[in-house]
Amino acid sequence: VQGGNSGGGSNPDLVKKLVDATRSNNTSANDRFSETQLKTAAIHIKAILDECAKHGVTDKGQIAYILGTVRRESNMGNSMLEKIDDATANKKYSKAALPSLGNGDEASGDGAKYKGRGYVQITGRGNYSKWAQKLGIDLIGSPDKACEPNVAAEICVVGMKEGLFAPAAGPLSKYIGGGKNDFLNARAIVDGGELKKYPERAKLVVSYADS
């Protein structure tokens, strides 16, 4: 990923190069992309590169890490909706289980309605409400909008650039750019829990981004 140029958005040659990198970089048979998945990935890679250019994210390392995160979180756009049944989501993401998400109780149905979506799998009524206000779109009434590439890309890029997913961890520039290249600890800006509990999984983002 880091072999791409910096800035300027997407172009066919760069998108092809990144798709080829996605094809060749895998850690196991379960981590390989089919040709159909790679065609889908190309669409999402272009959307993310364009959004990076729109928001002034031009550092090659930062762009690589954003793409690596998207591969880890949503299979490079092939899994834009969390695979979890409604009953499990309502219990797992209820106010009693995870009050920080801003959902109601298990009976409210918020867990299923506001399960993970998009390139970084935003989850919970509170997060959907925050991004609805920031982007000026109705994600509360229409949460599936978070799966649309243009919306998902803005949430992903702006959220990582400004450190909005985990404010305490800081923005992407705290870890990557300006001579810094801390790909592993940058995981904290999206999923600090994984970094602490399952560091080997967090290292997948490093391997994806560093290809």
Secondary structure, 3 states (H helix, E strand, C coil): CCCCCCCCCCCHHHHHHHHHHHHHCCCCHHHCCCHHHHHHHHHHHHHHHHHHHHCCCCCHHHHHHHHHHHHHHHCCCCCCECCCCHHHHHHHCCCCCCHHHCCCCHHHCHHHHCCCECCCCECCHHHHHHHHHHHCCCCCCCHHHHHCHHHHHHHHHHHHHHCCCCHHHCCHHHCEECCEECCCHHHHHHHHHHHHHCHHHHHHHHHHHCC
